Amino acid sequence: MGGYQTNDGRTTAWQRVVRSAKLNTLDRADLQVLSEYGVHTILDFRTNKELLSAPDRVPGGAKDYHTPILAVDDTRSSASREELRDDLSEPGYGHRQMVRNVS
């Protein structure tokens, strides 16, 4: 990622930020690629629950910082299929979630 204009009119450098997901699924070859690319800092914005259920695999020498954006996963992105099935079977659940997350 890169090329974004900053508030002071400058531009962020290209290839300085890598957007990813599911670092828990990386294998040795993936870790090597990230290490060779120069990844040295990982910012994990997931909730504590998400982190505990799927801890990051980190390239050698990189530092992994857990800085959750939400205290609780209000988006329900970490909910299990069973939890979502229960939620969605409740009449009006979807509407209440949309209203709650907008206000």
C-alpha positions as CSV (number, residue, x, y, z in Angstrom):
1,M,0.0,0.0,0.0
2,G,1.1,3.6,-0.4
3,G,0.5,6.8,-2.3
4,Y,-2.0,8.2,0.2
5,Q,-2.1,12.0,0.6
6,T,-1.5,13.1,4.2
7,N,-3.2,16.0,6.0
8,D,-0.1,18.2,5.4
9,G,0.0,17.5,1.6
10,R,2.7,14.9,1.5
11,T,2.3,11.4,0.2
12,T,2.9,8.1,2.0
13,A,5.6,5.9,0.6
14,W,4.8,2.9,-1.5
15,Q,5.4,-0.6,-0.2
16,R,5.8,0.5,3.4
17,V,2.5,-1.0,4.6
18,V,1.2,-4.5,3.9
19,R,-2.5,-5.2,4.6
20,S,-3.1,-8.8,5.6
21,A,-5.4,-11.1,7.4
22,K,-5.2,-14.6,9.0
23,L,-1.6,-14.5,9.9
24,N,-2.3,-17.6,12.0
25,T,-2.4,-19.6,8.7
26,L,1.0,-18.7,7.4
27,D,3.4,-21.5,6.7
28,R,7.3,-21.4,6.7
29,A,7.5,-20.3,3.1
30,D,5.0,-17.4,3.8
31,L,6.9,-16.3,6.8
32,Q,10.1,-16.3,4.7
33,V,8.5,-14.2,2.0
34,L,7.4,-11.6,4.6
35,S,10.8,-11.6,6.2
36,E,12.5,-11.0,2.9
37,Y,10.1,-8.3,2.0
38,G,11.2,-6.5,5.2
39,V,8.1,-6.8,7.4
40,H,9.4,-5.9,10.9
41,T,6.2,-4.6,12.7
42,I,2.8,-6.2,12.9
43,L,-0.2,-4.2,14.2
44,D,-3.0,-6.6,15.2
45,F,-6.2,-4.7,15.6
46,R,-8.4,-7.7,16.4
47,T,-10.2,-8.1,19.7
48,N,-8.8,-10.2,22.5
49,K,-11.2,-13.0,21.7
50,E,-10.1,-13.1,18.1
51,L,-6.4,-13.0,19.1
52,L,-6.8,-15.9,21.5
53,S,-8.7,-18.0,19.0
54,A,-6.1,-17.5,16.2
55,P,-2.7,-16.1,17.3
56,D,-0.5,-14.6,14.7
57,R,2.5,-16.4,13.2
58,V,5.2,-13.7,13.0
59,P,8.2,-13.5,10.6
60,G,11.5,-13.9,12.3
61,G,12.7,-10.6,13.9
62,A,9.3,-8.9,13.6
63,K,7.6,-7.4,16.5
64,D,3.9,-8.1,17.0
65,Y,1.8,-5.4,18.7
66,H,-1.8,-6.2,19.8
67,T,-3.7,-2.9,19.6
68,P,-7.4,-3.8,19.5
69,I,-9.7,-1.2,17.9
70,L,-12.8,-2.6,19.7
71,A,-12.9,-3.8,23.3
72,V,-15.6,-6.2,22.2
73,D,-16.3,-7.5,18.7
74,D,-19.5,-5.6,17.9
75,T,-19.2,-6.5,14.3
76,R,-19.6,-10.2,15.3
77,S,-16.8,-11.1,12.8
78,S,-15.4,-13.5,15.3
79,A,-18.7,-15.2,16.1
80,S,-18.9,-18.9,15.4
81,R,-21.4,-20.3,12.8
82,E,-23.5,-21.6,15.6
83,E,-23.6,-18.1,17.4
84,L,-24.5,-16.4,14.1
85,R,-27.2,-19.0,13.3
86,D,-28.7,-18.4,16.8
87,D,-28.5,-14.6,16.3
88,L,-30.0,-14.6,12.8
89,S,-32.8,-16.9,13.8
90,E,-34.1,-14.3,16.2
91,P,-36.8,-12.1,14.6
92,G,-35.6,-8.6,13.9
93,Y,-31.9,-9.3,14.9
94,G,-30.4,-7.9,11.6
95,H,-32.4,-4.7,11.8
96,R,-31.4,-4.1,15.5
97,Q,-27.8,-4.7,14.7
98,M,-27.8,-2.2,11.8
99,V,-29.5,0.4,13.9
100,R,-27.2,-0.2,16.9
101,N,-24.0,0.0,14.8
102,V,-25.1,3.2,13.1
103,S,-26.1,5.2,16.1
